[in-house]
Amino acid sequence: MGVKLIEKCESAYTYPLLIKNLLKNSLIRSPDQEIIYRDQMRYTYRDFHIRVAKLANALAGLGVKEGDTVAVMDFDSHRYLECYFAVPMMGAILHTVHIRLSPEQILYTINHAEDDVILVNSELLPLLEPIKDKIETVKKIILIKETDQNPETAIQFDGIYEELLKDASDSFDFPDFDENARATTFYTSGTTGNPKGVYFSHRQLVLHTYGLMTGLCAFDSQAVMTSADVYMPLTPMFHVHAWGMPYLFTMLGNKQIYPGRYEPEMILKLVMGEKVTFSHCVPTIIHMLVNSPVINKVDLSNWKVVIGGSALPRGLCKAATNAKINLYSAYGMSETCPLLTVAHLKPHMYEWDEEKQIDIRCKTGLPIPMVDIEIIDPLGNPVAHDGVQTGEVVARSPWLTQGYLHNQEKSEELWFDGWLHTGDVGSIDAEGYLKITDRLKDVIKTGGEWISSLTLEDIISQHPAVSESAAIGVPDEKWGERPIVLVVLKDEFKEKDLEDELKKVFMEEYEKGNIPKYGVPDRVISVDSIAKTGVGKLDKKVLRVQYAK
Amino acid sequence: MGVKLIEKCESAYTYPLLIKNLLKNSLIRSPDQEIIYRDQMRYTYRDFHIRVAKLANALAGLGVKEGDTVAVMDFDSHRYLECYFAVPMMGAILHTVHIRLSPEQILYTINHAEDDVILVNSELLPLLEPIKDKIETVKKIILIKETDQNPETAIQFDGIYEELLKDASDSFDFPDFDENARATTFYTSGTTGNPKGVYFSHRQLVLHTYGLMTGLCAFDSQAVMTSADVYMPLTPMFHVHAWGMPYLFTMLGNKQIYPGRYEPEMILKLVMGEKVTFSHCVPTIIHMLVNSPVINKVDLSNWKVVIGGSALPRGLCKAATNAKINLYSAYGMSETCPLLTVAHLKPHMYEWDEEKQIDIRCKTGLPIPMVDIEIIDPLGNPVAHDGVQTGEVVARSPWLTQGYLHNQEKSEELWFDGWLHTGDVGSIDAEGYLKITDRLKDVIKTGGEWISSLTLEDIISQHPAVSESAAIGVPDEKWGERPIVLVVLKDEFKEKDLEDELKKVFMEEYEKGNIPKYGVPDRVISVDSIAKTGVGKLDKKVLRVQYAK
């Protein structure tokens, strides 16, 4: 006899996990709370609910129906948030277009996702113009403009966002449908070949919202997040739904601020002016802020920031702590919706000294409930949780992408043996904390041994002259690869020749027993800037080409 | 074209919403945190995980397999918590036997649920002995005993709980299965006819856990619950899984205290000794505590208590506030898993004076996200949210029982027109707060008008002489029904004849325009005690018989 399924009463209403069910409550709980776009727009949740209904009516009027795909090319804004809800709530699919890809790559994603409609900000038209004649499935293009001026362009528009909303009815009967319906699609920048599309269902986005809540609201009694927090995302809305956070903060009815482009002055102005208390970003943004001239003039002690996307270098963590910013490291990726782990301290660590606490905060943290994490060796066997042995990080959870869109081969590489293979290398310590030591493809392989590029970056990031760093492996006839380290020096050290001194730092770490002899880089090279990807991560693929011997 | 379901990769692992997936994380996060039973037992989550595996092995050794039903008759304990996890995690169904029913009613539930195994505390054998020969499907009975003594009984046991665990293997490979598998069943006391069985699936219990987290962790920035709280339930574990709270606190890895029986001295001893910060109970328990002689000797200012099961009378809310207990009203019922609403203050109410805040705290609150609440008139039309008009409260949510077990007729009465009909009467005000004014069947119907029995109780509960009260309708030839009010006076007023004075209180409320003339009760009767149901609610069915003219 198997498990007994529950008896369903004929008349019983089944309540599917749909995005519309995340939205409803905010209208009861905080109808007068504000949603804000830069210094340009502020309105209430009451208005937001109306505009979501109007947008759905406008899209329906353009012919959008269940199963269609609506692409958005916009900066982080209240409009984007409207699309996060209206499009999937209609039963359509939201394609958040990666606007930092090249026009040719964007074209690929638009055709591959089979977009039916595109909403495009007038400032992003230069991305669309060169490809407009090669777009295959798009039937309508809607212009988003923030001024009265009409853009000069050869593109024909089928409507203007604000005018469509103005004319639309303010009530829409959002349907019920299968919670496994696809809600969103977006493309990873992809280090080789074409961008790959990941996709998430309503069910997955709802469960991920609960996962975020577990990670942010339940565990850290020192800095818990509540509906009284003021939220501003600092990771782009086209990328993994801004980590899914807008869904959580809308469900809870929080005050939300959308900053448009990421300019340090505007960000700091909004943080101070709107009393922002909660954000999330990649380390690059924090690096930009702590190096901004105004950083010492502002009080950031009420600002909690979750860091992800790349490892948090120890030096940057210290600099942020000095600026009184409360940083929390988290871990995930496009394929994982994204949240997998958050670097909370366990209660017994509250008493630890600051250095030991920073050790924890720079790790990627503990898996949140409903996430299983394991570290496996190349044969697929789990490795010991001793904080030393490394292997590929694999994950299970209800909110991981089921695969890459229309790409069976890559999907099967991603999902293997019942686990999602992250392509990251890491270790788990006896307390259960995950530490990512590298991307599988960024590991430096020298003489049959592995060196973690992140370990080398961590070491050099703490030197007082160093602003940014990147460790890569470059081809070597004898050893296969050898490590080199690129550094950007702080302005006041720019003129100095510190390459030998910085190399000595690694020798000292070797002498202390912290890294093996073969881990000492052959060269430390001072450079003006380090190549980054569209979402602000070090672009090691490019760096490896640039600095190949 | 319909909605597009997500493409499933052949190899993709699906991660079902199973109770085992709630449990895992605590072993990483707080393996050394404690679970405590009275002053008799304390062990860690590490031990708990081992004992859950041992229990599953022990039950499997007794022949329990997927789809079987395991009944538990025990007091609130670590053992009960072990059953909450081990039994459903095996794919079996946990029947939490309502031990305050009569033996005949218990017999009915055991046969109706088709129990295969019963675990019974030696002190509860008197409930089982009179019915042992009429039990139909039970194959094994396991004895739970807390002393070395063997009970004198004619019942033959197939094992002893602790001995079975001692001999069992400490690892069990809990299977994956459909998240819609039935996990639990229990019986409502039922005011007429046989007890009715409600049932919940793994999916429902997991989603309800997230619902509880939303209600307790996210909204109240004044008193948010975190994993640092120390939890002790004060609603019985046989009843709606102690409101599902043990699942939440186990997921978060909190310190948990199980008090066994509900004796005021033991409760206060545990609250103080173990530094309990979070509990939940029916108003009766708070009434018992604030009237306990030791209440003034203890500091309860760190204790947050969620009140549910019955309306929170205003007088009791004030008394608890005076004793520095932080009370929060919540609302739900057996059929709803149970949580539907929590009486959080909205941020703009934090500045209100205490009287107005108590108004809110005594309401049943705002629906939590993923719960829809409506108030309908007898024709099924929604009534205005003006805080005045009343109707039946209906609900939708992913965690409501699909019906009554093996009872199609009652299930169809429960679920009608796509909504679960609660049988409660209430109003919703302009801020969205639900206020329950009565049970549909407890409403006093006089001369074609309705009087809320809770309103009458609320009025009289604030009189300094009144300890407890119950308003009921008694048959009246002319008016159909007329209200009467029963009161238990505080000890120091016991000898006084206050019936006329108390009746005057209602006249004054009428004169102030707070109740209609026909709402003034015909009599106020001072009684020694008021009949209650097995879970501590006023038993108005019994009272109506007792006090019929």
Contacts between the chains, C-beta under 8 A, distances in Angstrom:
chain1	res1	chain2	res2	distance
A	1	B	65	6.4
A	1	B	66	6.3
A	1	B	67	4.3
A	1	B	68	7.6
A	2	B	66	5.5
A	2	B	67	5.9
A	2	B	91	7.6
A	2	B	177	7.3
A	3	B	66	4.8
A	3	B	67	5.5
A	3	B	91	4.4
A	3	B	177	4.7
A	3	B	178	6.3
A	3	B	181	3.7
A	3	B	182	7.4
A	4	B	67	4.8
A	4	B	93	6.5
A	4	B	181	6.4
A	4	B	182	4.7
A	5	B	178	6.2
A	5	B	180	5.1
A	5	B	181	6.0
A	5	B	182	6.8
A	5	B	201	7.7
A	6	B	180	5.7
A	6	B	181	7.5
A	6	B	182	4.9
A	6	B	199	6.1
A	6	B	200	7.7
A	6	B	201	4.7
A	6	B	204	8.0
A	6	B	402	5.4
A	7	B	182	8.0
A	7	B	199	7.5
A	7	B	402	6.3
A	7	B	403	6.3
A	7	B	405	7.1
A	7	B	406	7.7
A	8	B	402	5.1
A	8	B	403	7.5
A	9	B	402	5.2
A	9	B	403	3.5
A	9	B	408	7.3
A	9	B	411	4.0
A	9	B	412	6.5
A	9	B	414	7.5
A	9	B	415	5.2
A	10	B	408	7.8
A	10	B	412	7.0
A	11	B	411	7.7
A	11	B	412	5.5
A	11	B	415	4.5
A	11	B	416	6.3
A	11	B	417	7.8
A	11	B	418	7.5
A	12	B	402	4.7
A	12	B	403	6.1
A	12	B	411	7.5
A	12	B	415	4.6
A	13	B	396	5.6
A	13	B	415	6.7
A	13	B	418	4.2
A	13	B	419	6.6
A	13	B	420	7.6
A	15	B	370	7.5
A	15	B	396	5.4
A	15	B	397	5.7
A	15	B	398	4.4
A	15	B	400	7.6
A	16	B	398	7.7
A	17	B	207	7.8
A	17	B	398	6.6
A	21	B	369	7.7
A	21	B	370	5.6
A	22	B	369	6.6
A	22	B	370	7.6
A	24	B	369	7.5
A	24	B	372	6.8
A	25	B	366	8.0
A	25	B	367	6.7
A	25	B	368	7.2
A	25	B	369	4.1
A	25	B	370	7.6
A	25	B	371	7.9
A	28	B	366	6.0
A	28	B	367	6.7
A	28	B	432	3.7
A	29	B	219	7.7
A	29	B	346	7.0
A	29	B	366	5.9
A	29	B	432	6.9
A	30	B	346	7.1
A	65	B	1	6.4
A	66	B	1	6.3
A	66	B	2	5.5
A	66	B	3	4.9
A	67	B	1	4.2
A	67	B	2	6.0
A	67	B	3	5.6
A	67	B	4	4.8
A	68	B	1	7.6
A	91	B	2	7.6
A	91	B	3	4.4
A	93	B	4	6.4
A	177	B	2	7.2
A	177	B	3	4.7
A	178	B	3	6.3
A	178	B	5	6.2
A	180	B	5	5.1
A	180	B	6	5.7
A	181	B	3	3.6
A	181	B	4	6.4
A	181	B	5	6.0
A	181	B	6	7.5
A	182	B	3	7.4
A	182	B	4	4.7
A	182	B	5	6.8
A	182	B	6	4.9
A	199	B	6	6.1
A	199	B	7	7.5
A	200	B	6	7.7
A	201	B	5	7.7
A	201	B	6	4.7
A	204	B	6	8.0
A	207	B	17	7.8
A	210	B	210	4.1
A	210	B	213	7.4
A	210	B	214	7.8
A	213	B	210	7.4
A	213	B	213	6.3
A	213	B	214	6.6
A	213	B	217	7.1
A	213	B	218	6.0
A	214	B	210	7.8
A	214	B	213	6.5
A	214	B	251	7.8
A	214	B	252	7.9
A	217	B	213	7.1
A	217	B	217	4.2
A	217	B	218	4.9
A	217	B	224	7.4
A	217	B	226	7.9
A	218	B	213	6.1
A	218	B	217	4.9
A	218	B	225	7.9
A	218	B	226	6.0
A	218	B	227	5.8
A	218	B	252	5.4
A	219	B	29	7.7
A	219	B	226	6.8
A	219	B	227	5.0
A	219	B	252	7.1
A	220	B	226	7.3
A	221	B	226	4.3
A	221	B	227	6.9
A	221	B	228	3.7
A	224	B	217	7.4
A	224	B	224	5.8
A	224	B	226	5.5
A	225	B	218	7.9
A	226	B	217	7.9
A	226	B	218	6.0
A	226	B	219	6.8
A	226	B	220	7.3
A	226	B	221	4.3
A	226	B	224	5.5
A	227	B	218	5.8
A	227	B	219	5.1
A	227	B	221	6.9
A	227	B	347	7.9
A	228	B	221	3.8
A	228	B	347	6.1
A	251	B	214	7.9
A	251	B	369	5.1
A	252	B	214	7.9
A	252	B	218	5.4
A	252	B	219	7.2
A	252	B	369	7.6
A	346	B	29	7.0
A	346	B	30	7.1
A	347	B	227	7.9
A	347	B	228	6.1
A	366	B	25	7.9
A	366	B	28	6.0
A	366	B	29	5.9
A	367	B	25	6.7
A	367	B	28	6.7
A	368	B	25	7.2
A	369	B	21	7.7
A	369	B	22	6.6
A	369	B	24	7.5
A	369	B	25	4.1
A	369	B	251	5.1
A	369	B	252	7.6
A	370	B	15	7.5
A	370	B	21	5.6
A	370	B	22	7.6
A	370	B	25	7.6
A	371	B	25	7.9
A	372	B	24	6.8
A	396	B	13	5.7
A	396	B	15	5.4
A	397	B	15	5.7
A	398	B	15	4.4
A	398	B	16	7.7
A	398	B	17	6.6
A	400	B	15	7.6
A	402	B	6	5.4
A	402	B	7	6.3
A	402	B	8	5.2
A	402	B	9	5.3
A	402	B	12	4.7
A	403	B	7	6.3
A	403	B	8	7.5
A	403	B	9	3.5
A	403	B	12	6.2
A	405	B	7	7.1
A	406	B	7	7.7
A	408	B	9	7.3
A	408	B	10	7.8
A	411	B	9	4.1
A	411	B	11	7.7
A	411	B	12	7.5
A	412	B	9	6.5
A	412	B	10	6.9
A	412	B	11	5.5
A	414	B	9	7.5
A	415	B	9	5.2
A	415	B	11	4.5
A	415	B	12	4.7
A	415	B	13	6.7
A	416	B	11	6.3
A	417	B	11	7.9
A	418	B	11	7.5
A	418	B	13	4.2
A	419	B	13	6.6
A	420	B	13	7.6
A	432	B	28	3.7
A	432	B	29	6.9
